[in-house]
């Protein structure tokens, strides 16, 4: 019995796919190099984030750091959204998003508690939320912002792919037979 598969377009030549992959890797590497050296571009933005809650490193350094970690997480997010089955894709995306939010919440809670304990006087206590958000955004040791962005990207990609009805290669629909088998005649009671 022959089977046919539904193809919407002819397969791309092998060289074209390799060129696209190589171009993507070069662009990704260039973006990582640019993010890694963004802190060298002093004066690009021109100031750092300061307020009664404290001062951070230069804005270029913070943006470069978050961009670098986001770019390092991007290939995993793209592969996850392209290759994983629907259920796994959704659960992992939500898990990464939850990890980023929980990590950010833990950092913010710790920062708020420390700020309320050590802030000089009552006049700075109203800035507790700003201080907590500032510490989450400016903490280079714990990547809460890039994890949250990667989780959001995975969840968004899952929603878009589910809306389109796309299935990853592992979940391809079963092939349908080209012709249905003939129906055998029903054997009835023998007539006399």
NUDRENZA-476728 format. One record per atom (N, C-alpha, C): residue number from 1; atom name; x, y, z. Coordinates in nm, 2 decimals, m for minus. Layout:
<nodes>
NUM	CA	X	Y	Z $
...
</nodes>
This chain:
<nodes>
1	N	0.08	m0.11	0.00 $
1	CA	0.00	0.00	0.00 $
1	C	0.09	0.12	0.00 $
2	N	0.06	0.22	m0.08 $
2	CA	0.14	0.34	m0.09 $
2	C	0.09	0.45	0.00 $
3	N	0.18	0.53	0.05 $
3	CA	0.14	0.64	0.14 $
3	C	0.18	0.77	0.07 $
4	N	0.10	0.87	0.09 $
4	CA	0.15	1.00	0.04 $
4	C	0.16	1.09	0.16 $
5	N	0.25	1.19	0.15 $
5	CA	0.26	1.28	0.26 $
5	C	0.22	1.42	0.20 $
6	N	0.16	1.50	0.28 $
6	CA	0.12	1.63	0.23 $
6	C	0.24	1.73	0.24 $
7	N	0.29	1.77	0.12 $
7	CA	0.39	1.87	0.11 $
7	C	0.34	1.99	0.05 $
8	N	0.36	2.10	0.12 $
8	CA	0.31	2.23	0.06 $
8	C	0.41	2.29	m0.03 $
9	N	0.54	2.26	m0.02 $
9	CA	0.64	2.32	m0.11 $
9	C	0.75	2.21	m0.13 $
10	N	0.82	2.22	m0.24 $
10	CA	0.93	2.13	m0.26 $
10	C	1.04	2.16	m0.15 $
11	N	1.12	2.05	m0.12 $
11	CA	1.22	2.08	m0.02 $
11	C	1.33	2.17	m0.07 $
12	N	1.39	2.25	0.02 $
12	CA	1.49	2.34	m0.02 $
12	C	1.62	2.26	m0.05 $
13	N	1.70	2.32	m0.13 $
13	CA	1.83	2.25	m0.16 $
13	C	1.91	2.25	m0.03 $
14	N	2.00	2.16	m0.01 $
14	CA	2.08	2.14	0.11 $
14	C	2.17	2.26	0.13 $
15	N	2.23	2.32	0.02 $
15	CA	2.32	2.43	0.03 $
15	C	2.25	2.55	0.08 $
16	N	2.13	2.57	0.04 $
16	CA	2.05	2.69	0.09 $
16	C	2.03	2.69	0.24 $
17	N	2.00	2.57	0.29 $
17	CA	1.98	2.56	0.43 $
17	C	2.11	2.59	0.51 $
18	N	2.22	2.53	0.45 $
18	CA	2.35	2.56	0.52 $
18	C	2.39	2.70	0.52 $
19	N	2.36	2.77	0.41 $
19	CA	2.39	2.92	0.40 $
19	C	2.31	2.99	0.50 $
20	N	2.18	2.96	0.52 $
20	CA	2.09	3.03	0.61 $
20	C	2.14	3.00	0.76 $
21	N	2.18	2.88	0.79 $
21	CA	2.23	2.84	0.92 $
21	C	2.36	2.92	0.95 $
22	N	2.45	2.92	0.85 $
22	CA	2.58	2.99	0.87 $
22	C	2.56	3.14	0.88 $
23	N	2.47	3.19	0.81 $
23	CA	2.44	3.34	0.82 $
23	C	2.38	3.37	0.96 $
24	N	2.29	3.28	1.00 $
24	CA	2.23	3.30	1.14 $
24	C	2.34	3.29	1.25 $
25	N	2.43	3.20	1.23 $
25	CA	2.54	3.18	1.33 $
25	C	2.63	3.31	1.33 $
26	N	2.66	3.36	1.22 $
26	CA	2.75	3.48	1.21 $
26	C	2.67	3.60	1.27 $
27	N	2.54	3.61	1.24 $
27	CA	2.47	3.72	1.29 $
27	C	2.46	3.71	1.45 $
28	N	2.44	3.59	1.49 $
28	CA	2.43	3.57	1.64 $
28	C	2.56	3.60	1.71 $
29	N	2.67	3.55	1.65 $
29	CA	2.80	3.58	1.70 $
29	C	2.83	3.73	1.70 $
30	N	2.80	3.80	1.60 $
30	CA	2.82	3.94	1.59 $
30	C	2.73	4.01	1.69 $
31	N	2.61	3.97	1.72 $
31	CA	2.53	4.03	1.82 $
31	C	2.58	4.01	1.96 $
32	N	2.64	3.89	1.98 $
32	CA	2.70	3.86	2.11 $
32	C	2.82	3.95	2.13 $
33	N	2.91	3.96	2.03 $
33	CA	3.03	4.04	2.04 $
33	C	2.99	4.19	2.06 $
34	N	2.88	4.23	1.99 $
34	CA	2.84	4.37	2.01 $
34	C	2.79	4.39	2.15 $
35	N	2.71	4.30	2.21 $
35	CA	2.66	4.31	2.34 $
35	C	2.77	4.31	2.45 $
36	N	2.88	4.22	2.42 $
36	CA	2.99	4.21	2.51 $
36	C	3.07	4.34	2.52 $
37	N	3.08	4.41	2.41 $
37	CA	3.16	4.53	2.41 $
37	C	3.07	4.66	2.41 $
38	N	2.94	4.65	2.45 $
38	CA	2.86	4.76	2.46 $
38	C	2.90	4.85	2.57 $
39	N	2.96	4.80	2.68 $
39	CA	3.00	4.88	2.79 $
39	C	3.12	4.98	2.75 $
40	N	3.19	4.94	2.64 $
40	CA	3.29	5.03	2.59 $
40	C	3.24	5.16	2.52 $
41	N	3.11	5.16	2.48 $
41	CA	3.05	5.27	2.41 $
41	C	3.01	5.38	2.51 $
42	N	3.10	5.43	2.59 $
42	CA	3.07	5.54	2.68 $
42	C	3.01	5.66	2.61 $
43	N	2.91	5.71	2.66 $
43	CA	2.85	5.83	2.60 $
43	C	2.74	5.79	2.50 $
44	N	2.71	5.66	2.48 $
44	CA	2.61	5.62	2.39 $
44	C	2.47	5.67	2.44 $
45	N	2.45	5.64	2.57 $
45	CA	2.33	5.68	2.64 $
45	C	2.36	5.80	2.72 $
46	N	2.48	5.81	2.78 $
46	CA	2.53	5.93	2.85 $
46	C	2.51	5.94	3.00 $
47	N	2.44	5.85	3.06 $
47	CA	2.42	5.86	3.20 $
47	C	2.40	5.72	3.26 $
48	N	2.41	5.72	3.40 $
48	CA	2.37	5.59	3.46 $
48	C	2.24	5.62	3.54 $
49	N	2.18	5.51	3.59 $
49	CA	2.06	5.53	3.66 $
49	C	2.09	5.56	3.81 $
50	N	2.05	5.68	3.85 $
50	CA	2.07	5.72	3.99 $
50	C	1.94	5.78	4.05 $
51	N	1.93	5.77	4.18 $
51	CA	1.82	5.83	4.25 $
51	C	1.84	5.81	4.39 $
52	N	1.74	5.84	4.47 $
52	CA	1.76	5.83	4.62 $
52	C	1.78	5.68	4.66 $
53	N	1.75	5.59	4.57 $
53	CA	1.77	5.45	4.60 $
53	C	1.91	5.40	4.57 $
54	N	1.99	5.48	4.51 $
54	CA	2.13	5.44	4.48 $
54	C	2.17	5.47	4.34 $
55	N	2.29	5.44	4.30 $
55	CA	2.34	5.45	4.16 $
55	C	2.38	5.32	4.11 $
56	N	2.36	5.30	3.98 $
56	CA	2.40	5.17	3.92 $
56	C	2.52	5.19	3.84 $
57	N	2.57	5.09	3.78 $
57	CA	2.68	5.10	3.68 $
57	C	2.62	5.18	3.56 $
58	N	2.71	5.20	3.46 $
58	CA	2.66	5.28	3.35 $
58	C	2.55	5.20	3.28 $
59	N	2.46	5.28	3.22 $
59	CA	2.35	5.22	3.15 $
59	C	2.39	5.13	3.04 $
60	N	2.50	5.17	2.97 $
60	CA	2.56	5.08	2.86 $
60	C	2.60	4.95	2.91 $
61	N	2.66	4.94	3.03 $
61	CA	2.70	4.82	3.09 $
61	C	2.59	4.73	3.12 $
62	N	2.48	4.79	3.18 $
62	CA	2.37	4.71	3.22 $
62	C	2.29	4.66	3.10 $
63	N	2.27	4.74	3.00 $
63	CA	2.20	4.70	2.88 $
63	C	2.28	4.59	2.81 $
64	N	2.41	4.61	2.80 $
64	CA	2.50	4.51	2.74 $
64	C	2.49	4.38	2.81 $
65	N	2.49	4.38	2.94 $
65	CA	2.49	4.26	3.02 $
65	C	2.36	4.18	3.00 $
66	N	2.25	4.25	3.01 $
66	CA	2.12	4.18	2.99 $
66	C	2.10	4.13	2.85 $
67	N	2.15	4.21	2.75 $
67	CA	2.14	4.17	2.61 $
67	C	2.23	4.05	2.59 $
68	N	2.35	4.05	2.65 $
68	CA	2.44	3.93	2.63 $
68	C	2.38	3.81	2.68 $
69	N	2.32	3.81	2.80 $
69	CA	2.26	3.69	2.86 $
69	C	2.14	3.65	2.78 $
70	N	2.06	3.74	2.73 $
70	CA	1.94	3.71	2.65 $
70	C	1.98	3.65	2.52 $
71	N	2.09	3.70	2.46 $
71	CA	2.14	3.64	2.34 $
71	C	2.20	3.50	2.36 $
72	N	2.26	3.47	2.47 $
72	CA	2.31	3.34	2.50 $
72	C	2.20	3.24	2.53 $
73	N	2.08	3.29	2.58 $
73	CA	1.97	3.20	2.60 $
73	C	1.88	3.18	2.48 $
74	N	1.90	3.27	2.38 $
74	CA	1.81	3.27	2.26 $
74	C	1.82	3.14	2.18 $
75	N	1.94	3.08	2.16 $
75	CA	1.93	2.96	2.08 $
75	C	1.86	2.84	2.15 $
76	N	1.87	2.83	2.28 $
76	CA	1.79	2.73	2.35 $
76	C	1.64	2.76	2.33 $
77	N	1.60	2.88	2.34 $
77	CA	1.46	2.92	2.33 $
77	C	1.41	2.89	2.19 $
78	N	1.49	2.92	2.09 $
78	CA	1.45	2.90	1.95 $
78	C	1.44	2.75	1.92 $
79	N	1.54	2.67	1.96 $
79	CA	1.54	2.53	1.94 $
79	C	1.42	2.46	2.02 $
80	N	1.39	2.51	2.14 $
80	CA	1.28	2.46	2.22 $
80	C	1.15	2.48	2.14 $
81	N	1.13	2.61	2.09 $
81	CA	1.01	2.64	2.03 $
81	C	0.99	2.57	1.89 $
82	N	1.10	2.53	1.83 $
82	CA	1.10	2.47	1.70 $
82	C	1.09	2.32	1.70 $
83	N	1.15	2.25	1.80 $
83	CA	1.17	2.11	1.80 $
83	C	1.09	2.03	1.91 $
84	N	1.06	2.10	2.02 $
84	CA	0.99	2.02	2.13 $
84	C	0.85	2.00	2.09 $
85	N	0.79	1.89	2.14 $
85	CA	0.65	1.87	2.13 $
85	C	0.57	1.98	2.20 $
86	N	0.44	1.99	2.17 $
86	CA	0.36	2.10	2.22 $
86	C	0.36	2.11	2.37 $
87	N	0.33	2.00	2.44 $
87	CA	0.32	2.00	2.58 $
87	C	0.45	2.03	2.65 $
88	N	0.56	1.97	2.60 $
88	CA	0.69	2.00	2.66 $
88	C	0.73	2.15	2.64 $
89	N	0.70	2.20	2.52 $
89	CA	0.73	2.33	2.48 $
89	C	0.66	2.43	2.57 $
90	N	0.54	2.41	2.60 $
90	CA	0.46	2.50	2.68 $
90	C	0.51	2.49	2.83 $
91	N	0.53	2.37	2.88 $
91	CA	0.57	2.35	3.02 $
91	C	0.71	2.41	3.04 $
92	N	0.80	2.39	2.95 $
92	CA	0.94	2.44	2.97 $
92	C	0.93	2.60	2.96 $
93	N	0.86	2.65	2.86 $
93	CA	0.85	2.79	2.85 $
93	C	0.79	2.86	2.98 $
94	N	0.68	2.80	3.03 $
94	CA	0.63	2.85	3.16 $
94	C	0.72	2.83	3.27 $
95	N	0.80	2.72	3.27 $
95	CA	0.90	2.69	3.38 $
95	C	1.01	2.79	3.38 $
96	N	1.06	2.83	3.26 $
96	CA	1.17	2.93	3.25 $
96	C	1.11	3.07	3.29 $
97	N	0.99	3.10	3.25 $
97	CA	0.93	3.22	3.29 $
97	C	0.91	3.23	3.44 $
98	N	0.86	3.12	3.50 $
98	CA	0.84	3.12	3.64 $
98	C	0.97	3.13	3.72 $
99	N	1.07	3.06	3.67 $
99	CA	1.20	3.07	3.73 $
99	C	1.26	3.21	3.73 $
100	N	1.24	3.28	3.62 $
100	CA	1.28	3.42	3.61 $
100	C	1.20	3.51	3.71 $
101	N	1.07	3.49	3.71 $
101	CA	0.99	3.57	3.80 $
101	C	1.01	3.54	3.95 $
102	N	1.03	3.41	3.98 $
102	CA	1.06	3.38	4.12 $
102	C	1.20	3.43	4.16 $
103	N	1.30	3.42	4.07 $
103	CA	1.43	3.48	4.10 $
103	C	1.42	3.63	4.12 $
104	N	1.35	3.69	4.03 $
104	CA	1.34	3.84	4.04 $
104	C	1.26	3.88	4.17 $
105	N	1.16	3.80	4.20 $
105	CA	1.08	3.82	4.33 $
105	C	1.17	3.80	4.45 $
106	N	1.25	3.70	4.45 $
106	CA	1.34	3.68	4.56 $
106	C	1.44	3.79	4.58 $
107	N	1.50	3.83	4.47 $
107	CA	1.60	3.94	4.47 $
107	C	1.53	4.07	4.52 $
108	N	1.41	4.10	4.47 $
108	CA	1.33	4.22	4.51 $
108	C	1.29	4.21	4.66 $
109	N	1.25	4.10	4.71 $
109	CA	1.21	4.08	4.85 $
109	C	1.33	4.11	4.94 $
110	N	1.44	4.05	4.90 $
110	CA	1.57	4.06	4.98 $
110	C	1.61	4.21	4.98 $
111	N	1.61	4.27	4.86 $
111	CA	1.65	4.41	4.85 $
111	C	1.55	4.50	4.93 $
112	N	1.42	4.48	4.93 $
112	CA	1.33	4.56	5.00 $
112	C	1.35	4.54	5.15 $
113	N	1.37	4.42	5.20 $
113	CA	1.39	4.40	5.34 $
113	C	1.52	4.46	5.39 $
114	N	1.63	4.45	5.31 $
114	CA	1.75	4.52	5.34 $
114	C	1.74	4.67	5.34 $
115	N	1.67	4.72	5.24 $
115	CA	1.65	4.87	5.23 $
115	C	1.57	4.92	5.35 $
116	N	1.47	4.85	5.39 $
116	CA	1.39	4.90	5.50 $
116	C	1.47	4.89	5.63 $
117	N	1.56	4.80	5.64 $
117	CA	1.64	4.78	5.76 $
117	C	1.75	4.89	5.77 $
118	N	1.81	4.92	5.65 $
118	CA	1.93	5.01	5.65 $
118	C	1.91	5.15	5.60 $
119	N	1.79	5.18	5.55 $
119	CA	1.76	5.31	5.49 $
119	C	1.78	5.42	5.60 $
120	N	1.85	5.53	5.57 $
120	CA	1.86	5.63	5.67 $
120	C	1.74	5.72	5.68 $
121	N	1.67	5.69	5.79 $
121	CA	1.55	5.78	5.82 $
121	C	1.42	5.73	5.74 $
122	N	1.31	5.79	5.78 $
122	CA	1.18	5.76	5.72 $
122	C	1.16	5.82	5.59 $
123	N	1.24	5.92	5.55 $
123	CA	1.22	5.99	5.43 $
123	C	1.25	5.91	5.30 $
124	N	1.33	5.80	5.32 $
124	CA	1.37	5.72	5.20 $
124	C	1.28	5.59	5.20 $
125	N	1.20	5.56	5.29 $
125	CA	1.12	5.44	5.29 $
125	C	1.02	5.43	5.18 $
126	N	0.97	5.55	5.13 $
126	CA	0.87	5.54	5.02 $
126	C	0.94	5.49	4.89 $
127	N	1.07	5.49	4.88 $
127	CA	1.14	5.44	4.76 $
127	C	1.17	5.29	4.77 $
128	N	1.11	5.22	4.85 $
128	CA	1.14	5.07	4.87 $
128	C	1.11	5.00	4.73 $
129	N	1.00	5.02	4.67 $
129	CA	0.97	4.95	4.54 $
129	C	1.07	4.99	4.43 $
130	N	1.11	5.12	4.43 $
130	CA	1.21	5.16	4.33 $
130	C	1.34	5.09	4.36 $
131	N	1.38	5.08	4.48 $
131	CA	1.51	5.02	4.52 $
131	C	1.50	4.87	4.48 $
132	N	1.39	4.80	4.51 $
132	CA	1.38	4.66	4.48 $
132	C	1.39	4.64	4.32 $
133	N	1.32	4.72	4.25 $
133	CA	1.33	4.71	4.10 $
133	C	1.47	4.74	4.05 $
134	N	1.53	4.84	4.11 $
134	CA	1.66	4.88	4.07 $
134	C	1.76	4.76	4.10 $
135	N	1.75	4.70	4.21 $
135	CA	1.84	4.59	4.24 $
135	C	1.82	4.47	4.15 $
136	N	1.70	4.44	4.11 $
136	CA	1.67	4.33	4.02 $
136	C	1.73	4.36	3.88 $
137	N	1.71	4.49	3.84 $
137	CA	1.77	4.52	3.70 $
137	C	1.92	4.53	3.70 $
138	N	1.98	4.57	3.82 $
138	CA	2.12	4.60	3.82 $
138	C	2.20	4.48	3.88 $
139	N	2.14	4.37	3.91 $
139	CA	2.22	4.26	3.97 $
139	C	2.28	4.17	3.86 $
140	N	2.41	4.18	3.84 $
140	CA	2.47	4.10	3.74 $
140	C	2.49	3.95	3.77 $
141	N	2.48	3.92	3.90 $
141	CA	2.51	3.78	3.94 $
141	C	2.39	3.68	3.91 $
142	N	2.27	3.73	3.92 $
142	CA	2.15	3.65	3.91 $
142	C	2.07	3.70	3.79 $
143	N	2.06	3.62	3.68 $
143	CA	2.00	3.67	3.56 $
143	C	1.84	3.66	3.56 $
144	N	1.78	3.73	3.64 $
144	CA	1.63	3.73	3.65 $
144	C	1.57	3.79	3.52 $
145	N	1.62	3.90	3.48 $
145	CA	1.57	3.97	3.36 $
145	C	1.58	3.88	3.23 $
146	N	1.70	3.83	3.20 $
146	CA	1.71	3.74	3.08 $
146	C	1.63	3.61	3.09 $
147	N	1.62	3.55	3.21 $
147	CA	1.54	3.43	3.22 $
147	C	1.39	3.47	3.19 $
148	N	1.35	3.58	3.25 $
148	CA	1.21	3.62	3.23 $
148	C	1.18	3.64	3.08 $
149	N	1.28	3.71	3.01 $
149	CA	1.26	3.74	2.87 $
149	C	1.26	3.61	2.79 $
150	N	1.35	3.52	2.82 $
150	CA	1.35	3.39	2.75 $
150	C	1.23	3.31	2.77 $
151	N	1.17	3.31	2.89 $
151	CA	1.05	3.24	2.92 $
151	C	0.93	3.31	2.84 $
152	N	0.93	3.44	2.84 $
152	CA	0.82	3.51	2.76 $
152	C	0.83	3.47	2.61 $
153	N	0.96	3.47	2.56 $
153	CA	0.97	3.43	2.42 $
153	C	0.93	3.29	2.39 $
154	N	0.96	3.20	2.48 $
154	CA	0.91	3.06	2.46 $
154	C	0.76	3.05	2.47 $
155	N	0.70	3.12	2.56 $
155	CA	0.55	3.11	2.58 $
155	C	0.49	3.18	2.45 $
156	N	0.54	3.29	2.41 $
156	CA	0.48	3.36	2.29 $
156	C	0.50	3.27	2.17 $
157	N	0.62	3.21	2.15 $
157	CA	0.64	3.12	2.03 $
157	C	0.54	3.01	2.04 $
158	N	0.52	2.95	2.15 $
158	CA	0.43	2.84	2.17 $
158	C	0.29	2.88	2.13 $
159	N	0.25	3.00	2.17 $
159	CA	0.11	3.05	2.14 $
159	C	0.10	3.07	1.99 $
160	N	0.20	3.13	1.93 $
160	CA	0.19	3.15	1.78 $
160	C	0.19	3.02	1.71 $
161	N	0.28	2.93	1.74 $
161	CA	0.28	2.80	1.67 $
161	C	0.16	2.72	1.69 $
162	N	0.10	2.73	1.81 $
162	CA	m0.03	2.65	1.84 $
162	C	m0.14	2.71	1.76 $
163	N	m0.14	2.85	1.74 $
163	CA	m0.25	2.91	1.67 $
163	C	m0.24	2.87	1.52 $
164	N	m0.12	2.86	1.47 $
164	CA	m0.10	2.82	1.33 $
164	C	m0.12	2.67	1.31 $
165	N	m0.12	2.59	1.42 $
165	CA	m0.14	2.45	1.40 $
165	C	m0.01	2.38	1.36 $
166	N	0.10	2.44	1.38 $
166	CA	0.23	2.38	1.34 $
166	C	0.27	2.28	1.44 $
167	N	0.32	2.17	1.39 $
167	CA	0.37	2.06	1.48 $
167	C	0.52	2.04	1.46 $
168	N	0.59	2.02	1.56 $
168	CA	0.74	2.00	1.54 $
168	C	0.76	1.87	1.47 $
169	N	0.88	1.85	1.41 $
169	CA	0.91	1.73	1.33 $
169	C	0.87	1.60	1.40 $
170	N	0.89	1.59	1.53 $
170	CA	0.86	1.47	1.61 $
170	C	0.71	1.43	1.62 $
171	N	0.63	1.53	1.60 $
171	CA	0.49	1.51	1.61 $
171	C	0.41	1.52	1.48 $
172	N	0.48	1.49	1.37 $
172	CA	0.42	1.49	1.24 $
172	C	0.30	1.40	1.23 $
173	N	0.20	1.45	1.16 $
173	CA	0.08	1.37	1.15 $
173	C	0.11	1.24	1.07 $
174	N	0.03	1.14	1.10 $
174	CA	0.05	1.01	1.03 $
174	C	0.01	1.03	0.88 $
175	N	0.08	0.95	0.80 $
175	CA	0.05	0.96	0.66 $
175	C	m0.08	0.89	0.63 $
176	N	m0.15	0.93	0.53 $
176	CA	m0.27	0.87	0.49 $
176	C	m0.25	0.78	0.37 $
177	N	m0.32	0.67	0.37 $
177	CA	m0.30	0.58	0.25 $
177	C	m0.36	0.65	0.12 $
178	N	m0.29	0.62	0.01 $
178	CA	m0.33	0.68	m0.12 $
178	C	m0.47	0.63	m0.16 $
179	N	m0.50	0.50	m0.14 $
179	CA	m0.63	0.45	m0.17 $
179	C	m0.68	0.37	m0.05 $
180	N	m0.81	0.37	m0.04 $
180	CA	m0.86	0.29	0.07 $
180	C	m0.87	0.15	0.02 $
181	N	m0.85	0.05	0.11 $
181	CA	m0.86	m0.09	0.07 $
181	C	m1.01	m0.12	0.03 $
182	N	m1.02	m0.21	m0.06 $
182	CA	m1.16	m0.25	m0.10 $
182	C	m1.24	m0.31	0.02 $
183	N	m1.36	m0.29	0.02 $
183	CA	m1.45	m0.34	0.13 $
183	C	m1.49	m0.48	0.08 $
184	N	m1.46	m0.58	0.16 $
184	CA	m1.50	m0.72	0.12 $
184	C	m1.66	m0.73	0.13 $
185	N	m1.71	m0.81	0.04 $
185	CA	m1.86	m0.83	0.04 $
185	C	m1.90	m0.90	0.17 $
186	N	m2.01	m0.86	0.22 $
186	CA	m2.07	m0.91	0.34 $
186	C	m2.12	m1.05	0.32 $
187	N	m2.08	m1.15	0.40 $
187	CA	m2.13	m1.28	0.38 $
187	C	m2.27	m1.29	0.45 $
188	N	m2.37	m1.32	0.38 $
188	CA	m2.50	m1.32	0.44 $
188	C	m2.55	m1.47	0.45 $
189	N	m2.67	m1.49	0.50 $
189	CA	m2.72	m1.63	0.51 $
189	C	m2.74	m1.69	0.37 $
190	N	m2.70	m1.81	0.36 $
190	CA	m2.71	m1.87	0.23 $
190	C	m2.86	m1.89	0.19 $
191	N	m2.89	m1.85	0.07 $
191	CA	m3.03	m1.86	0.02 $
191	C	m3.05	m2.00	m0.04 $
192	N	m3.16	m2.05	m0.01 $
192	CA	m3.19	m2.19	m0.06 $
192	C	m3.26	m2.19	m0.20 $
</nodes>
